[in-house]
């Protein structure tokens, strides 16, 4: 992070006896993947712009255990989850926001059974609430009138029934939103869920991410919007495979809002 984007840790807050408005759960991708780090920075910038009092766990944050659980290692998942719950409960965390639907789904739906009860929101939901409260202004800027299609992340859409928050934010950017044939509750996975992100695909006629990217490209978009770092990677690879990277961008909704405000 650059010096201009100061990101306080929960340890710093606790040392001062303070509680932030919200804990930003960065996630593995947002912390370590070079592409996803840009999404993290864009979201932090928006939090600063909106005057949100937030903190991160920093080195105290560990993987939620989602990949371990989806790959079938329930024991490892519970170990990872219990460690995180111990840290979160130690800081008396009430509200968590994350830019990763996998972290969102796991902390929201699977941590309560292990003693971790928090108000968990996806970053598009949080940005929408900031917009509704008048704390964040979303303007079209460079995206005004551009043709955009939105890919529904599985763990945001079908798993948690959130389809509107990202679309409402895109509408505020004054884009021309064009839906894919398979969207919302009928959306197709990007191919990364269920820990598939971390292994080579099984033999078949076509990789899932290629299939999904072809559906997105059918809408002839200038930008394929996403709300998940895994989806971002898979769709970016799909765009490269289709040799369209010169004309089609893959962007997180938060990046689009942050970029539009720059202009």
C-alpha positions in Angstrom: 0.0 0.0 0.0 1.2 3.5 -0.7 1.8 5.9 2.1 -1.3 7.9 1.1 -3.5 4.9 1.7 -3.0 4.3 5.4 -4.5 1.0 6.4 -4.7 0.6 10.2 -4.6 -2.8 11.9 -6.9 -4.1 14.6 -3.9 -4.3 16.9 -3.3 -0.6 16.5 -7.0 0.1 17.3 -7.0 -2.2 20.3 -3.9 -0.5 21.7 -5.8 2.8 21.6 -8.9 1.1 23.1 -10.9 1.9 19.9 -13.3 -0.2 17.7 -13.5 0.5 13.9 -16.9 0.8 12.2 -16.0 -2.3 10.1 -13.2 -4.9 9.8 -12.0 -5.2 6.2 -11.2 -8.9 5.6 -8.7 -8.8 2.8 -8.5 -12.5 1.9 -5.6 -14.5 0.4 -6.1 -13.3 -3.2 -6.5 -9.6 -2.1 -3.3 -9.9 -0.1 -1.0 -11.9 -2.3 -2.2 -12.0 -5.9 -0.8 -9.0 -7.8 -3.9 -8.5 -9.8 -6.3 -8.8 -6.8 -4.1 -6.4 -4.8 -5.3 -3.7 -7.2 -8.9 -4.5 -6.2 -7.9 -4.2 -2.5 -6.3 -0.8 -3.2 -9.3 0.5 -5.1 -11.7 -0.6 -2.3 -9.5 1.0 0.4 -9.4 4.2 -1.6 -13.3 4.2 -1.7 -13.4 3.5 2.1 -11.1 6.5 2.6 -13.2 8.7 0.3 -16.4 7.7 2.1 -14.8 8.5 5.5 -15.3 4.9 6.8 -13.5 4.0 10.0 -12.0 0.6 9.2 -9.1 -1.7 10.1 -7.6 -4.9 8.8 -6.1 -7.9 10.8 -2.8 -7.7 8.9 -0.5 -10.6 9.8 -3.2 -11.9 12.2 -5.5 -12.7 9.2 -5.3 -16.3 7.9 -7.1 -18.1 5.1 -10.8 -18.7 6.0 -10.4 -22.3 5.1 -12.8 -22.2 2.1 -10.4 -24.0 -0.3 -9.6 -26.7 2.2 -13.4 -27.3 2.9 -14.3 -27.3 -0.8 -11.5 -29.7 -1.5 -12.8 -32.1 1.1 -10.4 -31.4 4.0 -13.0 -30.6 6.8 -10.3 -31.1 9.5 -8.0 -28.4 8.0 -11.0 -26.1 7.4 -12.1 -26.3 11.1 -8.5 -25.7 12.3 -8.2 -22.6 10.1 -11.7 -21.3 11.0 -11.2 -21.8 14.7 -7.9 -19.8 14.6 -9.6 -16.9 12.8 -12.7 -17.0 15.1 -10.4 -16.8 18.1 -8.7 -13.7 16.7 -12.0 -12.1 15.6 -13.7 -12.8 18.9 -10.7 -11.6 20.8 -11.1 -8.2 19.1 -14.9 -8.3 19.6 -15.5 -7.8 15.9 -19.1 -7.1 15.0 -19.1 -6.3 11.3 -16.9 -7.7 8.5 -16.6 -6.6 4.8 -14.7 -8.5 2.2 -14.1 -8.2 -1.6 -14.0 -12.0 -1.9 -17.3 -13.9 -2.1 -15.6 -17.1 -0.9 -14.5 -15.4 2.3 -17.9 -13.7 2.5 -19.8 -17.0 2.2 -17.5 -18.9 4.6 -17.5 -16.3 7.4 -21.2 -15.5 7.0 -22.6 -19.1 6.8 -20.0 -21.5 8.1 -18.3 -19.6 11.0 -21.5 -19.3 13.1 -21.5 -23.1 13.6 -18.0 -22.8 15.1 -18.8 -19.9 17.4 -18.1 -17.0 15.0 -21.1 -14.8 14.7 -20.6 -11.5 12.7 -22.5 -9.2 10.4 -20.8 -10.1 7.1 -21.2 -8.0 3.9 -19.7 -8.3 0.4 -17.9 -5.1 -0.8 -20.6 -4.4 -3.4 -23.3 -4.5 -0.7 -21.2 -2.2 1.6 -20.5 0.3 -1.3 -24.3 0.3 -2.1 -25.1 1.1 1.6 -22.5 3.9 1.5 -24.1 5.2 -1.6 -27.6 5.1 -0.1 -26.4 6.9 3.0 -24.9 9.6 0.8 -21.3 8.9 2.0 -20.1 7.8 -1.4 -20.7 9.4 -4.7 -20.6 7.2 -7.8 -20.2 8.9 -11.1 -20.0 7.5 -14.7 -16.7 9.2 -15.6 -14.9 7.2 -18.3 -17.5 4.4 -18.1 -20.5 6.5 -19.0 -22.3 4.9 -21.9 -19.9 2.0 -22.2 -21.2 -1.5 -22.8 -20.6 -3.6 -19.7 -21.7 -7.2 -18.8 -21.6 -8.5 -15.2 -20.6 -12.0 -14.2 -22.3 -13.2 -11.1 -19.9 -14.9 -8.7 -21.4 -18.2 -7.5 -20.9 -17.5 -3.8 -22.4 -14.1 -4.0 -25.3 -14.9 -6.4 -26.7 -18.4 -6.1 -25.2 -19.2 -2.7 -26.3 -15.9 -1.0 -29.0 -14.6 -3.4 -27.3 -11.2 -4.0 -27.7 -10.1 -7.6 -28.7 -6.5 -7.3 -26.0 -4.7 -5.3 -23.3 -4.9 -8.0 -25.8 -4.1 -10.8 -27.1 -1.1 -8.9 -23.5 0.2 -8.6 -22.9 -0.3 -12.3 -26.1 1.5 -13.2 -24.9 4.5 -11.1 -21.8 4.5 -13.4 -24.3 5.2 -16.2 -23.1 2.2 -18.2 -25.1 0.2 -20.7 -25.5 -3.0 -18.8 -26.0 -6.0 -21.1 -26.8 -9.4 -19.5 -25.4 -12.7 -20.6 -27.7 -15.5 -21.6 -26.9 -17.2 -18.4 -27.0 -14.7 -15.6 -28.3 -14.2 -12.0 -29.7 -17.5 -10.7 -28.9 -19.2 -14.0 -25.4 -17.8 -14.1 -22.5 -20.1 -15.0 -19.5 -20.6 -12.8 -16.2 -19.1 -13.9 -14.5 -22.5 -13.2 -12.5 -21.5 -10.1 -14.9 -22.4 -7.3 -14.6 -25.5 -5.2 -10.8 -25.1 -5.0 -10.6 -25.7 -8.7 -8.6 -22.4 -8.9 -5.6 -24.2 -7.5 -5.4 -27.3 -9.8 -5.3 -28.1 -13.4 -8.7 -28.9 -15.0 -9.7 -32.5 -15.7 -9.7 -33.5 -19.4 -12.8 -32.4 -21.3 -13.9 -30.6 -24.5 -13.6 -27.1 -23.1 -12.4 -25.3 -20.0 -15.3 -23.8 -18.0 -13.6 -20.3 -17.9 -13.4 -20.4 -21.8 -17.1 -21.3 -22.0 -18.0 -18.5 -19.6 -15.8 -15.9 -21.3 -17.3 -16.7 -24.7 -20.7 -16.1 -23.2 -19.5 -12.7 -21.9 -17.9 -11.8 -25.2 -21.2 -12.6 -27.1 -22.6 -9.4 -25.5 -19.7 -7.4 -27.2 -18.7 -5.7 -24.0 -16.0 -3.1 -23.5 -15.6 -4.3 -19.9 -16.5 -7.6 -18.2 -17.4 -6.6 -14.6 -16.7 -9.0 -11.8 -17.1 -9.0 -8.0 -14.6 -11.8 -7.1 -10.8 -12.1 -7.4 -11.1 -15.7 -8.6 -13.6 -14.9 -11.3 -11.4 -12.0 -12.3 -8.5 -14.3 -12.9 -10.5 -16.9 -14.8 -12.2 -14.4 -17.0 -9.0 -12.5 -17.7 -7.4 -15.8 -18.8 -10.4 -16.5 -21.0 -10.2 -13.0 -22.6 -6.5 -13.7 -23.3 -7.3 -17.1 -24.8 -9.8 -15.4 -27.1 -7.1 -12.8 -28.0 -9.4 -10.0 -27.0 -7.2 -8.4 -24.2 -6.6 -5.4 -26.5 -10.4 -4.5 -26.6 -12.0 -6.1 -23.5 -11.1 -5.3 -19.9 -12.0 -7.4 -16.9 -12.5 -5.2 -13.9 -13.9 -5.5 -10.4 -16.9 -3.2 -9.6 -14.9 -1.4 -6.9 -12.1 -0.7 -9.4 -14.6 0.8 -11.8 -16.0 3.1 -9.2 -12.6 4.2 -8.0 -11.3 4.7 -11.5 -14.4 6.7 -12.6 -13.9 9.1 -9.6 -10.4 9.9 -10.8 -11.6 11.5 -14.0 
